[in-house]
Amino acid sequence: MRSILIVFACVLLFTADGLLAQSVNKVINDPQTEQQILIGYADRNGLTKGEFSHYYNSQYELYNVSDKLVKKISSRIENVSVTIVLGTWCIDSKIQVPRFMKIMDALAFPSEKIKMIALDTRKEAMVIDMGPFAIERVPTFIFYRDGIEIGRIIESPRKKLEKDILKILR
């Protein structure tokens, strides 16, 4: 009887874990725009392949990273993590996210310290509660040091991405 209960508990645990976990790079058809969009947790693979790759790959290749500014950023980026909230339907996200990722690559910034959340046109992400993020426009790049928010770049940089990042990290 005890072994049956243990087996039942294991099955229940694995089933619940599967139901609660959200897949990465989930694509849905947005009812407002009638186009395919990423929703929920995303990563670079979701942006570089298929439907979204044209914008991502072209913007990534076209952007010229400032080596001088990257060097300054690299000395200040310790204990930093970033959450990128984006919309694959949004032109600013299509331009700024690939540029941002190119800067992160120039910094050799660990991908596990970057979290991406893709929103629909209502600024919702299905099972992710977006309330605590207080997102008004996308993309929003949220910087954390030791888990505490230290600044944001909202929609487009005020000057240049590298300069805005450096200002946040000072």
N, C-alpha and C positions, 0 to 999 in steps of 0.2 A: 504494500500500500504506500509506504514511504517513497519507494522508487517511482511509483506512478505520479505522486505529487511533485517530485523533483522534475521529472520529465515534463509534466504539465506546466510547471513554473518556467522552465527553460523555453518551451514553445511560446508561452505567453509573452515572455520578456523579448524574444527575438521578433515576434510579430508586432508588438507595440513599438519597438525600436524602428522597425521598417515603416510603420505607419506614420510615425512622428518625423522621421527624417525627410528632408526635402531634397529632391534631386537638384544638381547643379546644372545650369544652362538650359533650364526648361523653356521651351518655345511655345507660345500661345498665339492665337489670332486675336488681336485687340479689336473689340467691337466698335470703338470710336474711330480708329484710323483704318480699320479693315486691312491691316498689315500684320505680318508676323513680327513678334517682339520677344525679347528675352524677359523672363519674369523671375523674381526671387534671387537666390544666390547665383552668382555667375563667376566665371574666371576668364582668363585670357583666351582659352580654347573656344569658348562660346562666341567670342568677338572676332577671332581670326579665321573661322571656318564658316562655310555656307553663306547664308543670307546676309550676314553682317560684315563679312570679310573685306568687301570692296572699300568701304569707308575706312575701316580700321587700318588695313594694310597700306593704303595710299597715304593717309595722314601720318602714320608711323614713319614711312620712308621719307616723306617730304620735310618733316620737322628737323631743324638743325638745333641740336642741343648745345648750349653754351658750356664748353668744358671749364671755363674759368669759374662760372657760377656753380657747376656741379662739384668742383673741388671745394668750394666754400661750404656747400650744403653737406658734403660728406663728413666734414668735421663736426657737424651739429645733429646728425640724424640718429645717433645712438638712442636706444630705448624708445624709438618712435614706431608707431603702426598707423596705418591709413585705412579708412573705410571710404570707398568710392560709391556714391549713390548716383545712378545713371538711368537714362532712358534710351533704349536703342532706336526709338522713334524720334529722338531729339537731335537736331543738327548740332547744337553745342556739345552734346555728349559724343557725337560722331567725330567731332574735331578735337576736343580737348582730352578725352580719355586716351586715345592712342599717343598723343604728345606726352601726356603725363607718364604713361607706361614706358616710353622711350627714355625719359629722364630717370625713372626708377631703374631701368636696365643699365644706364650709364653709371648709376650709383652702385650697381650690383646689389640692389636692395632686395632682401629675401621675399619671395612671392608669398610665403606663409604669413607675412606681416601686412599683406594687402587683402582686404575683404571687399568684394564687389556685391552690390545689391542692385538689381535691375527692377525698375518700376514700370507700371503701365501709365497711361495718360492721366489717370486719376491720382497718380503718385502713391499707388498701393503696390504691395509686393506679395500678394496672396497670403501665405501663412506667417509672414514676418510682420511683427508689429512695428510700424514706422513712426508711431507717435513720439517715442523718445528722441528720434533723430531730428524732428522739427524741420522737415525738408519743404522748402518753398519752391526752389528751382533746381533743375538738374543741368549738368552734373554738379554734385557737391562733393568735394574732397575734404574729408574730416581727418585731421591730424590729432593723434594721441601720443602723449609721452607718459610712460608708465601707467597706461590705462586712463589718463585724464585728458580730456579734450583741451588742445592748446590753440586751435585755430581752424579756419575753413577757407577754402577757395570755392566760391559759389558761381556757377554758370560759366564765366570766363574770367581769366586773370585780369587784375587791374592794370598790370604792366606786362610782364612776361611770366610764364609759369615758374621758371627757376627763381625769378626775383620774388614772387609771391611766396614760394615755398621757403626761401631763405628768410624772409621777413617773419614768417610764422615760427620758424625754428630758433630765432634769436632769443 
